Amino acid sequence: MELKIQKWGNSAAVRLPSVLLEQISASVGSSLTADVRPDGVLLTPARRKYSLADLVAQCDPKAPAPADLSGWGEVKPVGREAW
Protein backbone atom coordinates (compact mmCIF):
# COMPACT_ATOMS: atom_id res chain seq x y z
CA MET A 1 0.00 0.00 0.00
CA GLU A 2 1.46 3.32 -1.03
CA LEU A 3 0.81 6.35 1.20
CA LYS A 4 1.52 9.99 0.40
CA ILE A 5 3.39 12.35 2.75
CA GLN A 6 1.49 15.64 3.02
CA LYS A 7 2.13 18.95 4.75
CA TRP A 8 0.34 19.44 8.09
CA GLY A 9 1.17 22.82 9.62
CA ASN A 10 4.95 22.90 10.07
CA SER A 11 5.11 19.10 10.00
CA ALA A 12 4.54 16.27 7.56
CA ALA A 13 1.77 13.70 7.91
CA VAL A 14 0.74 10.36 6.45
CA ARG A 15 -2.92 9.33 6.48
CA LEU A 16 -3.58 5.74 7.46
CA PRO A 17 -6.64 4.25 5.74
CA SER A 18 -9.23 2.57 7.98
CA VAL A 19 -8.50 -0.77 6.31
CA LEU A 20 -4.87 -0.50 7.42
CA LEU A 21 -5.88 0.50 10.96
CA GLU A 22 -8.13 -2.57 11.15
CA GLN A 23 -5.27 -4.81 10.03
CA ILE A 24 -3.01 -3.57 12.85
CA SER A 25 -5.82 -3.42 15.46
CA ALA A 26 -5.48 0.35 15.90
CA SER A 27 -7.93 3.22 15.73
CA VAL A 28 -8.05 7.01 15.77
CA GLY A 29 -6.39 8.09 19.00
CA SER A 30 -4.15 5.02 19.22
CA SER A 31 -0.40 5.48 19.61
CA LEU A 32 2.20 4.02 17.28
CA THR A 33 5.86 3.28 17.91
CA ALA A 34 8.23 4.20 15.06
CA ASP A 35 11.46 2.25 14.60
CA VAL A 36 13.96 3.41 11.99
CA ARG A 37 15.30 0.43 10.03
CA PRO A 38 17.91 0.29 7.26
CA ASP A 39 15.14 -0.19 4.68
CA GLY A 40 12.61 2.31 6.09
CA VAL A 41 10.44 2.98 9.13
CA LEU A 42 8.45 0.31 10.95
CA LEU A 43 5.25 1.52 12.64
CA THR A 44 3.70 -0.75 15.27
CA PRO A 45 0.86 -0.18 17.71
CA ALA A 46 2.27 0.99 21.05
CA ARG A 47 1.52 -1.45 23.83
CA ARG A 48 0.92 -0.18 27.32
CA LYS A 49 3.20 -1.60 29.99
CA TYR A 50 1.38 -2.18 33.24
CA SER A 51 2.98 -1.95 36.65
CA LEU A 52 2.00 -4.33 39.43
CA ALA A 53 0.41 -1.38 41.25
CA ASP A 54 -1.77 -0.61 38.18
CA LEU A 55 -2.96 -4.21 38.00
CA VAL A 56 -3.63 -4.55 41.73
CA ALA A 57 -5.58 -1.27 41.69
CA GLN A 58 -8.02 -2.90 39.23
CA CYS A 59 -8.73 -5.81 41.58
CA ASP A 60 -11.95 -5.93 43.57
CA PRO A 61 -10.97 -5.82 47.26
CA LYS A 62 -14.30 -7.50 48.14
CA ALA A 63 -13.67 -10.48 45.85
CA PRO A 64 -13.23 -13.75 47.72
CA ALA A 65 -9.70 -15.08 47.98
CA PRO A 66 -8.88 -18.31 46.11
CA ALA A 67 -9.54 -21.32 48.31
CA ASP A 68 -6.12 -22.94 48.08
CA LEU A 69 -2.82 -21.49 46.86
CA SER A 70 -0.60 -24.24 48.22
CA GLY A 71 1.42 -25.66 45.37
CA TRP A 72 1.37 -22.37 43.46
CA GLY A 73 5.19 -22.41 43.31
CA GLU A 74 5.19 -25.84 41.66
CA VAL A 75 2.98 -24.84 38.72
CA LYS A 76 4.88 -25.16 35.43
CA PRO A 77 4.87 -22.20 33.01
CA VAL A 78 2.46 -22.53 30.09
CA GLY A 79 3.32 -19.41 28.14
CA ARG A 80 5.84 -16.58 28.39
CA GLU A 81 5.82 -16.20 32.16
CA ALA A 82 8.98 -14.85 33.75
CA TRP A 83 10.42 -16.95 36.56
PDB file of N, CA, C and O in Angstrom, chain B, residues numbered from 101:
ATOM      1  N   MET B 101       0.839  -1.164   0.000  1.00  0.00           N
ATOM      2  CA  MET B 101       0.000   0.000   0.000  1.00  0.00           C
ATOM      3  C   MET B 101       0.892   1.237   0.000  1.00  0.00           C
ATOM      4  O   MET B 101       1.770   1.377   0.851  1.00  0.00           O
ATOM      5  N   GLU B 102       0.669   2.100  -0.926  1.00  0.00           N
ATOM      6  CA  GLU B 102       1.459   3.323  -1.028  1.00  0.00           C
ATOM      7  C   GLU B 102       0.708   4.468  -0.367  1.00  0.00           C
ATOM      8  O   GLU B 102      -0.478   4.672  -0.624  1.00  0.00           O
ATOM      9  N   LEU B 103       1.407   5.218   0.489  1.00  0.00           N
ATOM     10  CA  LEU B 103       0.814   6.352   1.195  1.00  0.00           C
ATOM     11  C   LEU B 103       1.589   7.605   0.844  1.00  0.00           C
ATOM     12  O   LEU B 103       2.800   7.553   0.632  1.00  0.00           O
ATOM     13  N   LYS B 104       0.890   8.734   0.782  1.00  0.00           N
ATOM     14  CA  LYS B 104       1.516   9.991   0.399  1.00  0.00           C
ATOM     15  C   LYS B 104       1.820  10.834   1.643  1.00  0.00           C
ATOM     16  O   LYS B 104       0.993  10.936   2.550  1.00  0.00           O
ATOM     17  N   ILE B 105       3.012  11.434   1.675  1.00  0.00           N
ATOM     18  CA  ILE B 105       3.390  12.354   2.745  1.00  0.00           C
ATOM     19  C   ILE B 105       2.852  13.729   2.366  1.00  0.00           C
ATOM     20  O   ILE B 105       3.116  14.231   1.274  1.00  0.00           O
ATOM     21  N   GLN B 106       2.092  14.334   3.285  1.00  0.00           N
ATOM     22  CA  GLN B 106       1.490  15.637   3.023  1.00  0.00           C
ATOM     23  C   GLN B 106       1.883  16.626   4.115  1.00  0.00           C
ATOM     24  O   GLN B 106       2.246  16.231   5.223  1.00  0.00           O
ATOM     25  N   LYS B 107       1.806  17.902   3.792  1.00  0.00           N
ATOM     26  CA  LYS B 107       2.126  18.949   4.749  1.00  0.00           C
ATOM     27  C   LYS B 107       0.979  19.083   5.742  1.00  0.00           C
ATOM     28  O   LYS B 107      -0.191  19.045   5.361  1.00  0.00           O
ATOM     29  N   TRP B 108       1.327  19.241   7.032  1.00  0.00           N
ATOM     30  CA  TRP B 108       0.340  19.438   8.088  1.00  0.00           C
ATOM     31  C   TRP B 108       0.910  20.472   9.043  1.00  0.00           C
ATOM     32  O   TRP B 108       1.662  20.123   9.953  1.00  0.00           O
ATOM     33  N   GLY B 109       0.566  21.735   8.851  1.00  0.00           N
ATOM     34  CA  GLY B 109       1.167  22.824   9.622  1.00  0.00           C
ATOM     35  C   GLY B 109       2.644  22.916   9.275  1.00  0.00           C
ATOM     36  O   GLY B 109       3.006  23.012   8.102  1.00  0.00           O
ATOM     37  N   ASN B 110       3.495  22.889  10.290  1.00  0.00           N
ATOM     38  CA  ASN B 110       4.945  22.902  10.071  1.00  0.00           C
ATOM     39  C   ASN B 110       5.524  21.492  10.015  1.00  0.00           C
ATOM     40  O   ASN B 110       6.743  21.322  10.001  1.00  0.00           O
ATOM     41  N   SER B 111       4.666  20.491   9.985  1.00  0.00           N
ATOM     42  CA  SER B 111       5.109  19.099  10.001  1.00  0.00           C
ATOM     43  C   SER B 111       4.668  18.392   8.729  1.00  0.00           C
ATOM     44  O   SER B 111       4.047  18.986   7.847  1.00  0.00           O
ATOM     45  N   ALA B 112       4.999  17.123   8.657  1.00  0.00           N
ATOM     46  CA  ALA B 112       4.539  16.268   7.564  1.00  0.00           C
ATOM     47  C   ALA B 112       3.662  15.175   8.175  1.00  0.00           C
ATOM     48  O   ALA B 112       3.866  14.766   9.318  1.00  0.00           O
ATOM     49  N   ALA B 113       2.689  14.711   7.399  1.00  0.00           N
ATOM     50  CA  ALA B 113       1.766  13.702   7.905  1.00  0.00           C
ATOM     51  C   ALA B 113       1.499  12.643   6.848  1.00  0.00           C
ATOM     52  O   ALA B 113       1.594  12.898   5.647  1.00  0.00           O
ATOM     53  N   VAL B 114       1.164  11.456   7.320  1.00  0.00           N
ATOM     54  CA  VAL B 114       0.742  10.359   6.454  1.00  0.00           C
ATOM     55  C   VAL B 114      -0.617   9.902   6.970  1.00  0.00           C
ATOM     56  O   VAL B 114      -0.768   9.632   8.161  1.00  0.00           O
ATOM     57  N   ARG B 115      -1.592   9.816   6.096  1.00  0.00           N
ATOM     58  CA  ARG B 115      -2.917   9.328   6.477  1.00  0.00           C
ATOM     59  C   ARG B 115      -2.931   7.808   6.399  1.00  0.00           C
ATOM     60  O   ARG B 115      -2.461   7.218   5.426  1.00  0.00           O
ATOM     61  N   LEU B 116      -3.471   7.191   7.428  1.00  0.00           N
ATOM     62  CA  LEU B 116      -3.577   5.737   7.463  1.00  0.00           C
ATOM     63  C   LEU B 116      -5.029   5.346   7.179  1.00  0.00           C
ATOM     64  O   LEU B 116      -5.921   5.678   7.960  1.00  0.00           O
ATOM     65  N   PRO B 117      -5.271   4.652   6.080  1.00  0.00           N
ATOM     66  CA  PRO B 117      -6.643   4.254   5.742  1.00  0.00           C
ATOM     67  C   PRO B 117      -7.234   3.341   6.813  1.00  0.00           C
ATOM     68  O   PRO B 117      -6.507   2.615   7.491  1.00  0.00           O
ATOM     69  N   SER B 118      -8.558   3.383   6.959  1.00  0.00           N
ATOM     70  CA  SER B 118      -9.233   2.575   7.980  1.00  0.00           C
ATOM     71  C   SER B 118      -8.962   1.082   7.798  1.00  0.00           C
ATOM     72  O   SER B 118      -8.895   0.342   8.779  1.00  0.00           O
ATOM     73  N   VAL B 119      -8.807   0.641   6.564  1.00  0.00           N
ATOM     74  CA  VAL B 119      -8.495  -0.775   6.311  1.00  0.00           C
ATOM     75  C   VAL B 119      -7.156  -1.145   6.950  1.00  0.00           C
ATOM     76  O   VAL B 119      -7.020  -2.214   7.545  1.00  0.00           O
ATOM     77  N   LEU B 120      -6.181  -0.266   6.824  1.00  0.00           N
ATOM     78  CA  LEU B 120      -4.870  -0.503   7.415  1.00  0.00           C
ATOM     79  C   LEU B 120      -4.964  -0.501   8.938  1.00  0.00           C
ATOM     80  O   LEU B 120      -4.365  -1.349   9.599  1.00  0.00           O
ATOM     81  N   LEU B 121      -5.714   0.450   9.498  1.00  0.00           N
ATOM     82  CA  LEU B 121      -5.884   0.496  10.956  1.00  0.00           C
ATOM     83  C   LEU B 121      -6.514  -0.788  11.471  1.00  0.00           C
ATOM     84  O   LEU B 121      -6.103  -1.306  12.509  1.00  0.00           O
ATOM     85  N   GLU B 122      -7.503  -1.303  10.761  1.00  0.00           N
ATOM     86  CA  GLU B 122      -8.130  -2.571  11.152  1.00  0.00           C
ATOM     87  C   GLU B 122      -7.112  -3.702  11.154  1.00  0.00           C
ATOM     88  O   GLU B 122      -7.110  -4.536  12.059  1.00  0.00           O
ATOM     89  N   GLN B 123      -6.255  -3.734  10.154  1.00  0.00           N
ATOM     90  CA  GLN B 123      -5.274  -4.813  10.034  1.00  0.00           C
ATOM     91  C   GLN B 123      -4.266  -4.810  11.178  1.00  0.00           C
ATOM     92  O   GLN B 123      -3.742  -5.864  11.540  1.00  0.00           O
ATOM     93  N   ILE B 124      -3.986  -3.634  11.755  1.00  0.00           N
ATOM     94  CA  ILE B 124      -3.015  -3.572  12.849  1.00  0.00           C
ATOM     95  C   ILE B 124      -3.698  -3.386  14.206  1.00  0.00           C
ATOM     96  O   ILE B 124      -3.040  -3.097  15.205  1.00  0.00           O
ATOM     97  N   SER B 125      -5.021  -3.554  14.231  1.00  0.00           N
ATOM     98  CA  SER B 125      -5.815  -3.420  15.464  1.00  0.00           C
ATOM     99  C   SER B 125      -5.579  -2.078  16.149  1.00  0.00           C
ATOM    100  O   SER B 125      -5.345  -2.019  17.356  1.00  0.00           O
ATOM    101  N   ALA B 126      -5.642  -1.007  15.372  1.00  0.00           N
ATOM    102  CA  ALA B 126      -5.480   0.350  15.897  1.00  0.00           C
ATOM    103  C   ALA B 126      -6.688   1.172  15.467  1.00  0.00           C
ATOM    104  O   ALA B 126      -7.461   0.764  14.600  1.00  0.00           O
ATOM    105  N   SER B 127      -6.835   2.329  16.085  1.00  0.00           N
ATOM    106  CA  SER B 127      -7.934   3.220  15.734  1.00  0.00           C
ATOM    107  C   SER B 127      -7.492   4.658  15.955  1.00  0.00           C
ATOM    108  O   SER B 127      -6.402   4.912  16.468  1.00  0.00           O
ATOM    109  N   VAL B 128      -8.353   5.598  15.561  1.00  0.00           N
ATOM    110  CA  VAL B 128      -8.052   7.012  15.767  1.00  0.00           C
ATOM    111  C   VAL B 128      -7.833   7.226  17.262  1.00  0.00           C
ATOM    112  O   VAL B 128      -8.650   6.809  18.083  1.00  0.00           O
ATOM    113  N   GLY B 129      -6.733   7.874  17.604  1.00  0.00           N
ATOM    114  CA  GLY B 129      -6.387   8.093  19.001  1.00  0.00           C
ATOM    115  C   GLY B 129      -5.368   7.105  19.536  1.00  0.00           C
ATOM    116  O   GLY B 129      -4.771   7.334  20.588  1.00  0.00           O
ATOM    117  N   SER B 130      -5.161   5.992  18.811  1.00  0.00           N
ATOM    118  CA  SER B 130      -4.148   5.018  19.223  1.00  0.00           C
ATOM    119  C   SER B 130      -2.754   5.617  19.052  1.00  0.00           C
ATOM    120  O   SER B 130      -2.565   6.568  18.294  1.00  0.00           O
ATOM    121  N   SER B 131      -1.794   5.057  19.757  1.00  0.00           N
ATOM    122  CA  SER B 131      -0.402   5.477  19.607  1.00  0.00           C
ATOM    123  C   SER B 131       0.372   4.434  18.816  1.00  0.00           C
ATOM    124  O   SER B 131       0.105   3.236  18.914  1.00  0.00           O
ATOM    125  N   LEU B 132       1.327   4.903  18.038  1.00  0.00           N
ATOM    126  CA  LEU B 132       2.200   4.021  17.275  1.00  0.00           C
ATOM    127  C   LEU B 132       3.639   4.237  17.727  1.00  0.00           C
ATOM    128  O   LEU B 132       4.014   5.336  18.135  1.00  0.00           O
ATOM    129  N   THR B 133       4.430   3.189  17.652  1.00  0.00           N
ATOM    130  CA  THR B 133       5.855   3.276  17.907  1.00  0.00           C
ATOM    131  C   THR B 133       6.558   3.225  16.556  1.00  0.00           C
ATOM    132  O   THR B 133       6.260   2.358  15.734  1.00  0.00           O
ATOM    133  N   ALA B 134       7.489   4.148  16.320  1.00  0.00           N
ATOM    134  CA  ALA B 134       8.228   4.199  15.058  1.00  0.00           C
ATOM    135  C   ALA B 134       9.662   3.740  15.299  1.00  0.00           C
ATOM    136  O   ALA B 134      10.361   4.284  16.154  1.00  0.00           O
ATOM    137  N   ASP B 135      10.090   2.742  14.544  1.00  0.00           N
ATOM    138  CA  ASP B 135      11.465   2.249  14.597  1.00  0.00           C
ATOM    139  C   ASP B 135      12.114   2.462  13.244  1.00  0.00           C
ATOM    140  O   ASP B 135      11.612   1.989  12.225  1.00  0.00           O
ATOM    141  N   VAL B 136      13.230   3.175  13.236  1.00  0.00           N
ATOM    142  CA  VAL B 136      13.962   3.406  11.989  1.00  0.00           C
ATOM    143  C   VAL B 136      14.773   2.161  11.680  1.00  0.00           C
ATOM    144  O   VAL B 136      15.543   1.688  12.516  1.00  0.00           O
ATOM    145  N   ARG B 137      14.601   1.638  10.493  1.00  0.00           N
ATOM    146  CA  ARG B 137      15.296   0.433  10.034  1.00  0.00           C
ATOM    147  C   ARG B 137      16.139   0.809   8.813  1.00  0.00           C
ATOM    148  O   ARG B 137      15.906   1.857   8.211  1.00  0.00           O
ATOM    149  N   PRO B 138      17.100  -0.015   8.442  1.00  0.00           N
ATOM    150  CA  PRO B 138      17.911   0.294   7.259  1.00  0.00           C
ATOM    151  C   PRO B 138      17.085   0.460   5.986  1.00  0.00           C
ATOM    152  O   PRO B 138      17.463   1.218   5.092  1.00  0.00           O
ATOM    153  N   ASP B 139      15.944  -0.258   5.902  1.00  0.00           N
ATOM    154  CA  ASP B 139      15.138  -0.187   4.682  1.00  0.00           C
ATOM    155  C   ASP B 139      13.905   0.694   4.824  1.00  0.00           C
ATOM    156  O   ASP B 139      13.068   0.713   3.921  1.00  0.00           O
ATOM    157  N   GLY B 140      13.764   1.428   5.931  1.00  0.00           N
ATOM    158  CA  GLY B 140      12.609   2.307   6.095  1.00  0.00           C
ATOM    159  C   GLY B 140      12.235   2.497   7.551  1.00  0.00           C
ATOM    160  O   GLY B 140      13.081   2.406   8.442  1.00  0.00           O
ATOM    161  N   VAL B 141      10.969   2.759   7.781  1.00  0.00           N
ATOM    162  CA  VAL B 141      10.443   2.983   9.127  1.00  0.00           C
ATOM    163  C   VAL B 141       9.374   1.931   9.391  1.00  0.00           C
ATOM    164  O   VAL B 141       8.505   1.695   8.551  1.00  0.00           O
ATOM    165  N   LEU B 142       9.440   1.304  10.555  1.00  0.00           N
ATOM    166  CA  LEU B 142       8.454   0.312  10.953  1.00  0.00           C
ATOM    167  C   LEU B 142       7.545   0.943  11.992  1.00  0.00           C
ATOM    168  O   LEU B 142       8.010   1.368  13.050  1.00  0.00           O
ATOM    169  N   LEU B 143       6.235   1.008  11.696  1.00  0.00           N
ATOM    170  CA  LEU B 143       5.247   1.519  12.638  1.00  0.00           C
ATOM    171  C   LEU B 143       4.497   0.345  13.249  1.00  0.00           C
ATOM    172  O   LEU B 143       3.981  -0.509  12.529  1.00  0.00           O
ATOM    173  N   THR B 144       4.436   0.303  14.568  1.00  0.00           N
ATOM    174  CA  THR B 144       3.702  -0.753  15.267  1.00  0.00           C
ATOM    175  C   THR B 144       2.837  -0.115  16.349  1.00  0.00           C
ATOM    176  O   THR B 144       3.204   0.915  16.915  1.00  0.00           O
ATOM    177  N   PRO B 145       1.693  -0.724  16.634  1.00  0.00           N
ATOM    178  CA  PRO B 145       0.865  -0.179  17.712  1.00  0.00           C
ATOM    179  C   PRO B 145       1.651  -0.198  19.025  1.00  0.00           C
ATOM    180  O   PRO B 145       2.291  -1.192  19.367  1.00  0.00           O
ATOM    181  N   ALA B 146       1.589   0.916  19.751  1.00  0.00           N
ATOM    182  CA  ALA B 146       2.266   0.994  21.046  1.00  0.00           C
ATOM    183  C   ALA B 146       1.473   0.157  22.036  1.00  0.00           C
ATOM    184  O   ALA B 146       0.246   0.235  22.081  1.00  0.00           O
ATOM    185  N   ARG B 147       2.157  -0.622  22.808  1.00  0.00           N
ATOM    186  CA  ARG B 147       1.517  -1.453  23.826  1.00  0.00           C
ATOM    187  C   ARG B 147       1.795  -0.867  25.189  1.00  0.00           C
ATOM    188  O   ARG B 147       2.935  -0.530  25.507  1.00  0.00           O
ATOM    189  N   ARG B 148       0.765  -0.745  25.993  1.00  0.00           N
ATOM    190  CA  ARG B 148       0.919  -0.184  27.320  1.00  0.00           C
ATOM    191  C   ARG B 148       1.589  -1.207  28.220  1.00  0.00           C
ATOM    192  O   ARG B 148       1.253  -2.391  28.191  1.00  0.00           O
ATOM    193  N   LYS B 149       2.535  -0.742  29.016  1.00  0.00           N
ATOM    194  CA  LYS B 149       3.200  -1.604  29.989  1.00  0.00           C
ATOM    195  C   LYS B 149       2.583  -1.312  31.346  1.00  0.00           C
ATOM    196  O   LYS B 149       2.605  -0.176  31.819  1.00  0.00           O
ATOM    197  N   TYR B 150       2.038  -2.335  31.959  1.00  0.00           N
ATOM    198  CA  TYR B 150       1.381  -2.183  33.239  1.00  0.00           C
ATOM    199  C   TYR B 150       2.354  -2.442  34.384  1.00  0.00           C
ATOM    200  O   TYR B 150       3.208  -3.324  34.300  1.00  0.00           O
ATOM    201  N   SER B 151       2.215  -1.673  35.438  1.00  0.00           N
ATOM    202  CA  SER B 151       2.983  -1.949  36.650  1.00  0.00           C
ATOM    203  C   SER B 151       2.128  -2.843  37.542  1.00  0.00           C
ATOM    204  O   SER B 151       0.916  -2.938  37.350  1.00  0.00           O
ATOM    205  N   LEU B 152       2.748  -3.489  38.502  1.00  0.00           N
ATOM    206  CA  LEU B 152       1.998  -4.330  39.426  1.00  0.00           C
ATOM    207  C   LEU B 152       0.970  -3.476  40.174  1.00  0.00           C
ATOM    208  O   LEU B 152      -0.149  -3.926  40.418  1.00  0.00           O
ATOM    209  N   ALA B 153       1.343  -2.258  40.536  1.00  0.00           N
ATOM    210  CA  ALA B 153       0.413  -1.379  41.246  1.00  0.00           C
ATOM    211  C   ALA B 153      -0.817  -1.072  40.392  1.00  0.00           C
ATOM    212  O   ALA B 153      -1.930  -1.028  40.916  1.00  0.00           O
ATOM    213  N   ASP B 154      -0.635  -0.859  39.078  1.00  0.00           N
ATOM    214  CA  ASP B 154      -1.768  -0.614  38.180  1.00  0.00           C
ATOM    215  C   ASP B 154      -2.712  -1.813  38.157  1.00  0.00           C
ATOM    216  O   ASP B 154      -3.931  -1.651  38.210  1.00  0.00           O
ATOM    217  N   LEU B 155      -2.148  -3.003  38.078  1.00  0.00           N
ATOM    218  CA  LEU B 155      -2.963  -4.210  38.001  1.00  0.00           C
ATOM    219  C   LEU B 155      -3.688  -4.480  39.310  1.00  0.00           C
ATOM    220  O   LEU B 155      -4.867  -4.835  39.304  1.00  0.00           O
ATOM    221  N   VAL B 156      -2.996  -4.316  40.434  1.00  0.00           N
ATOM    222  CA  VAL B 156      -3.627  -4.545  41.733  1.00  0.00           C
ATOM    223  C   VAL B 156      -4.742  -3.543  41.976  1.00  0.00           C
ATOM    224  O   VAL B 156      -5.761  -3.881  42.577  1.00  0.00           O
ATOM    225  N   ALA B 157      -4.556  -2.304  41.510  1.00  0.00           N
ATOM    226  CA  ALA B 157      -5.575  -1.271  41.686  1.00  0.00           C
ATOM    227  C   ALA B 157      -6.879  -1.634  40.972  1.00  0.00           C
ATOM    228  O   ALA B 157      -7.940  -1.134  41.344  1.00  0.00           O
ATOM    229  N   GLN B 158      -6.817  -2.487  39.963  1.00  0.00           N
ATOM    230  CA  GLN B 158      -8.015  -2.903  39.226  1.00  0.00           C
ATOM    231  C   GLN B 158      -8.744  -4.061  39.901  1.00  0.00           C
ATOM    232  O   GLN B 158      -9.862  -4.399  39.512  1.00  0.00           O
ATOM    233  N   CYS B 159      -8.127  -4.664  40.897  1.00  0.00           N
ATOM    234  CA  CYS B 159      -8.732  -5.808  41.583  1.00  0.00           C
ATOM    235  C   CYS B 159      -9.849  -5.356  42.513  1.00  0.00           C
ATOM    236  O   CYS B 159      -9.800  -4.262  43.074  1.00  0.00           O
ATOM    237  N   ASP B 160     -10.839  -6.197  42.666  1.00  0.00           N
ATOM    238  CA  ASP B 160     -11.948  -5.927  43.566  1.00  0.00           C
ATOM    239  C   ASP B 160     -11.548  -6.377  44.971  1.00  0.00           C
ATOM    240  O   ASP B 160     -11.371  -7.573  45.199  1.00  0.00           O
ATOM    241  N   PRO B 161     -11.403  -5.445  45.916  1.00  0.00           N
ATOM    242  CA  PRO B 161     -10.973  -5.824  47.256  1.00  0.00           C
ATOM    243  C   PRO B 161     -11.999  -6.687  47.988  1.00  0.00           C
ATOM    244  O   PRO B 161     -11.668  -7.335  48.981  1.00  0.00           O
ATOM    245  N   LYS B 162     -13.254  -6.699  47.500  1.00  0.00           N
ATOM    246  CA  LYS B 162     -14.302  -7.501  48.137  1.00  0.00           C
ATOM    247  C   LYS B 162     -14.403  -8.898  47.532  1.00  0.00           C
ATOM    248  O   LYS B 162     -15.189  -9.721  48.001  1.00  0.00           O
ATOM    249  N   ALA B 163     -13.622  -9.166  46.505  1.00  0.00           N
ATOM    250  CA  ALA B 163     -13.672 -10.477  45.854  1.00  0.00           C
ATOM    251  C   ALA B 163     -13.115 -11.529  46.810  1.00  0.00           C
ATOM    252  O   ALA B 163     -12.145 -11.273  47.523  1.00  0.00           O
ATOM    253  N   PRO B 164     -13.726 -12.705  46.825  1.00  0.00           N
ATOM    254  CA  PRO B 164     -13.229 -13.754  47.720  1.00  0.00           C
ATOM    255  C   PRO B 164     -11.850 -14.235  47.285  1.00  0.00           C
ATOM    256  O   PRO B 164     -11.545 -14.301  46.094  1.00  0.00           O
ATOM    257  N   ALA B 165     -11.037 -14.564  48.258  1.00  0.00           N
ATOM    258  CA  ALA B 165      -9.698 -15.078  47.977  1.00  0.00           C
ATOM    259  C   ALA B 165      -9.807 -16.501  47.437  1.00  0.00           C
ATOM    260  O   ALA B 165     -10.742 -17.222  47.787  1.00  0.00           O
ATOM    261  N   PRO B 166      -8.862 -16.917  46.585  1.00  0.00           N
ATOM    262  CA  PRO B 166      -8.878 -18.306  46.113  1.00  0.00           C
ATOM    263  C   PRO B 166      -8.797 -19.248  47.305  1.00  0.00           C
ATOM    264  O   PRO B 166      -8.144 -18.948  48.305  1.00  0.00           O
ATOM    265  N   ALA B 167      -9.457 -20.373  47.189  1.00  0.00           N
ATOM    266  CA  ALA B 167      -9.539 -21.315  48.307  1.00  0.00           C
ATOM    267  C   ALA B 167      -8.178 -21.885  48.709  1.00  0.00           C
ATOM    268  O   ALA B 167      -7.873 -21.977  49.898  1.00  0.00           O
ATOM    269  N   ASP B 168      -7.371 -22.262  47.739  1.00  0.00           N
ATOM    270  CA  ASP B 168      -6.122 -22.941  48.084  1.00  0.00           C
ATOM    271  C   ASP B 168      -5.001 -22.513  47.139  1.00  0.00           C
ATOM    272  O   ASP B 168      -5.086 -22.749  45.933  1.00  0.00           O
ATOM    273  N   LEU B 169      -3.970 -21.896  47.664  1.00  0.00           N
ATOM    274  CA  LEU B 169      -2.825 -21.488  46.858  1.00  0.00           C
ATOM    275  C   LEU B 169      -1.594 -22.328  47.144  1.00  0.00           C
ATOM    276  O   LEU B 169      -0.515 -22.048  46.622  1.00  0.00           O
ATOM    277  N   SER B 170      -1.747 -23.372  47.981  1.00  0.00           N
ATOM    278  CA  SER B 170      -0.596 -24.242  48.223  1.00  0.00           C
ATOM    279  C   SER B 170      -0.246 -24.940  46.905  1.00  0.00           C
ATOM    280  O   SER B 170      -1.138 -25.370  46.173  1.00  0.00           O
ATOM    281  N   GLY B 171       0.980 -25.047  46.622  1.00  0.00           N
ATOM    282  CA  GLY B 171       1.417 -25.660  45.372  1.00  0.00           C
ATOM    283  C   GLY B 171       1.560 -24.667  44.239  1.00  0.00           C
ATOM    284  O   GLY B 171       1.943 -25.044  43.132  1.00  0.00           O
ATOM    285  N   TRP B 172       1.258 -23.398  44.497  1.00  0.00           N
ATOM    286  CA  TRP B 172       1.372 -22.373  43.457  1.00  0.00           C
ATOM    287  C   TRP B 172       2.779 -22.337  42.885  1.00  0.00           C
ATOM    288  O   TRP B 172       2.950 -22.189  41.675  1.00  0.00           O
ATOM    289  N   GLY B 173       3.801 -22.472  43.747  1.00  0.00           N
ATOM    290  CA  GLY B 173       5.189 -22.410  43.306  1.00  0.00           C
ATOM    291  C   GLY B 173       5.606 -23.580  42.434  1.00  0.00           C
ATOM    292  O   GLY B 173       6.620 -23.503  41.740  1.00  0.00           O
ATOM    293  N   GLU B 174       4.844 -24.656  42.457  1.00  0.00           N
ATOM    294  CA  GLU B 174       5.193 -25.843  41.657  1.00  0.00           C
ATOM    295  C   GLU B 174       4.517 -25.862  40.285  1.00  0.00           C
ATOM    296  O   GLU B 174       4.752 -26.773  39.492  1.00  0.00           O
ATOM    297  N   VAL B 175       3.695 -24.880  40.007  1.00  0.00           N
ATOM    298  CA  VAL B 175       2.980 -24.840  38.718  1.00  0.00           C
ATOM    299  C   VAL B 175       3.993 -24.537  37.605  1.00  0.00           C
ATOM    300  O   VAL B 175       4.777 -23.594  37.703  1.00  0.00           O
ATOM    301  N   LYS B 176       3.960 -25.352  36.551  1.00  0.00           N
ATOM    302  CA  LYS B 176       4.878 -25.158  35.426  1.00  0.00           C
ATOM    303  C   LYS B 176       4.358 -24.050  34.520  1.00  0.00           C
ATOM    304  O   LYS B 176       3.149 -23.901  34.344  1.00  0.00           O
ATOM    305  N   PRO B 177       5.291 -23.260  33.935  1.00  0.00           N
ATOM    306  CA  PRO B 177       4.872 -22.200  33.006  1.00  0.00           C
ATOM    307  C   PRO B 177       4.174 -22.796  31.778  1.00  0.00           C
ATOM    308  O   PRO B 177       4.534 -23.874  31.307  1.00  0.00           O
ATOM    309  N   VAL B 178       3.178 -22.077  31.276  1.00  0.00           N
ATOM    310  CA  VAL B 178       2.460 -22.532  30.089  1.00  0.00           C
ATOM    311  C   VAL B 178       2.577 -21.555  28.933  1.00  0.00           C
ATOM    312  O   VAL B 178       2.098 -21.833  27.833  1.00  0.00           O
ATOM    313  N   GLY B 179       3.204 -20.424  29.168  1.00  0.00           N
ATOM    314  CA  GLY B 179       3.324 -19.407  28.135  1.00  0.00           C
ATOM    315  C   GLY B 179       4.650 -18.698  28.251  1.00  0.00           C
ATOM    316  O   GLY B 179       5.703 -19.337  28.267  1.00  0.00           O
ATOM    317  N   ARG B 180       4.609 -17.374  28.332  1.00  0.00           N
ATOM    318  CA  ARG B 180       5.839 -16.580  28.387  1.00  0.00           C
ATOM    319  C   ARG B 180       6.040 -15.952  29.765  1.00  0.00           C
ATOM    320  O   ARG B 180       6.526 -14.827  29.884  1.00  0.00           O
ATOM    321  N   GLU B 181       5.657 -16.701  30.806  1.00  0.00           N
ATOM    322  CA  GLU B 181       5.819 -16.198  32.162  1.00  0.00           C
ATOM    323  C   GLU B 181       7.296 -16.035  32.483  1.00  0.00           C
ATOM    324  O   GLU B 181       8.134 -16.787  31.986  1.00  0.00           O
ATOM    325  N   ALA B 182       7.607 -15.058  33.307  1.00  0.00           N
ATOM    326  CA  ALA B 182       8.984 -14.848  33.749  1.00  0.00           C
ATOM    327  C   ALA B 182       9.162 -15.474  35.124  1.00  0.00           C
ATOM    328  O   ALA B 182       8.401 -15.183  36.047  1.00  0.00           O
ATOM    329  N   TRP B 183      10.153 -16.321  35.259  1.00  0.00           N
ATOM    330  CA  TRP B 183      10.425 -16.949  36.558  1.00  0.00           C
ATOM    331  C   TRP B 183      11.718 -16.452  37.089  1.00  0.00           C
ATOM    332  O   TRP B 183      12.136 -16.855  38.175  1.00  0.00           O
TER     333      TRP B 183
END
